[in-house]
Amino acid sequence: MAAKKQEAEKQSVVISEDDAKAIEQAIAQGQALIAQGKTKVDASMAIYRALNTQPQEAVVSAMIEGAGLTPKNIRPVTLLKNK
């Protein structure tokens, strides 16, 4: 039986100015944790807690920038967001 591939459609996400500020703050918080010697997991969880009401695309982008994750690293984290 062949595995089915699902293609995700890329959609634009509109973010308000307040949400953009929250995302910037979460990224800065993640970068600060990394600078303090904390792990990428610590930084990404702090970002997730700050942005858990935001669209998944925004959270993923913030984790990539703020915690230094790669798309390959982020897969398990996005599974948490989908629950």
HELIX and SHEET records of a PDB file:
HELIX    1   1 GLU A   17  ALA A   35  1                                  19    
HELIX    2   2 LYS A   40  LEU A   51  1                                  12    
HELIX    3   3 GLN A   56  ALA A   67  1                                  12    
HELIX    4   4 PRO A   71  LYS A   81  1                                  11    
END                                                                             
